[in-house]
Amino acid sequence: QQTVAHPQDIVLWQDQARAEAALGAFAAQHRATAEAYALQGKTEAAIEQLHIAQRTPGADYFEASIINARLRALEQAHAQQVQIDKTLPQ
């Protein structure tokens, strides 16, 4: 899988999302979309995609575990960024 070898490649994550959708793996599609958003700095959109992925039926235990772990990591990073932003002058 190319996204493992090149995890910072936005286009690969977008391609992965399209491939997962074509296969009917919709939770994986939303996870791949979330990764693409995260790489673009769109953390809130990435978090929303992972919430959608959690609610999407069909994810196996492995996929669900990845979704949950990535969601926790992004929520933590987002919370830290919000705190940093509060300290910056307006």
C-alpha positions, 0 to 999 in steps of 0.5 A, a space after each residue: 500500500 502506497 500510503 504506508 510507504 508515503 504517508 505524507 502524500 495527499 494525492 495518494 490518500 485521496 486516491 486511496 479514498 476513491 479506491 475504498 469507496 469503489 470497493 464499498 469500504 466506506 469507513 476506510 474511505 472516510 479515514 483516507 479522506 481524513 488523512 488527506 485533510 489532516 495533511 492539508 492542515 484541515 484538522 477539524 474536517 479530518 476529525 469530522 471524517 473520522 467521526 463519520 467513519 466511526 458511525 459507518 457500518 462495515 469496519 472490521 476491528 482493525 480498521 475501527 481501531 485505527 480510526 479510533 486511535 487517529 481520532 484521539 491523536 487529531 483531537 489532542 493535536 487540535 486541542 493543543 493548537 486551540 490553546 496555542 492560538 489563545 495565547 497569540 496576540 489578536 
